[in-house]
């Protein structure tokens, strides 16, 4: 039984085609993207692990696929990957909860 999903893993291979409808901006994006992932103060391996964690907080299935594969190719272990996902989750949930202070401030102002 075939199922249809909005997300199609095959679309990841089509990512480069975004330049077709906006060549200048697409090319600038890919130039920037390539530059970001060059070795620098961080290694390519470290950048891949960061990208994997952010992929999860952004909930991008294409990025999760890409950086899981990239990470494995760079020798990142499944334990390191899962730990990075937990770090991302902790930051995401902490960022959500800290905004609760804004709600508390508003309630205190309205109650006062």
N, C-alpha and C positions, 0 to 999 in steps of 0.2 A: 504494500500500500504506500503510495507516494504521498509525501506531505509537502506542502508549500510553506516556506518561511520567507519573511522579508529579507532576512540575512542570508546571503548566498556566499559561502566561502570562496567560490570561484571569482567573485567580484574583486577580491584583494589583488589579483593579478592584473586587473584593469585600472588600478589606481593611477598609473602613469598617464592614462588617457584623459585625465582632467585638464591637461594642457590644451586639448583640442578645442575647447570652447572658450578658453582664455589663456592663450599661449604665453603672454607676457607674465601674468600673475602666477600661472602654474609653474612656469620655469623659475621664477623668483622663489616660489615656495620650495621647490625641489633643490635649488641651489642652497637655500638656507638650511633645509633639512639635512642635506649632505654635510654641510659645514658643521652643524651641531654635533653630528655623530662621528666626526673625525677625532682621532686621539688628541688629547689635550691634557689639562690638569687631571681629568678623569680618563680612565682607560675605556676602550670600546666595550669591554665586558661590564664595567661598572655602569656605563650609560645604558646598556641593554637591560640590566637589572632594574635600573630606575624606570626605564620605558615600560617594562613589564608591570611594575607596581602602578604606575600612572595609568596604564591601559585598563587596569582593573577599576581604579577609582573613577575613571571616565566611562567605564562600562562599554568599551569599544571592542566588539568581538574580532574585528579585523586586526586590530593592534595586538590583542591577546594572542591570536594565532601567530602573527608575525614575530612577536618578541619572545614567545615560548620557543618557537623554532630557532630563532637567532640565539637565544640564551643557551639552548642545548648545544648548538654548534660552537659556542664560545666556552663550553665546559661548565656552565652554571648547573649546579645540581638541583634536583627537584626540591630538596630541603631548603636551599637558598631561595629558590623561586617562591615557595610557600611562605617563607619568612618575610620576603619582600612584599608579598600580597598582604600579609598581616600588618606590616608597617603602614602600607597605604591605607588599609581599612581603619587602623587606629587613628591616623591623621584625619581621615575623612569623617569619622564619627566624632572625634574631638572637635573638629571645626564646626560640625553641626551643633554639638552640645554647648560650645562656648557662646554661640549665638543666642542660647537660652538666656544669657545675661541681659541681652537687649530686651527680651520679653519681660524679664523680671523688673528691669528698670522702668519699662512702660507700665506694667501693672502697679508698681510702687508710685509712679507719677499719677496715674489715674485714681488710685485709692487714696492718695494724699490730699 
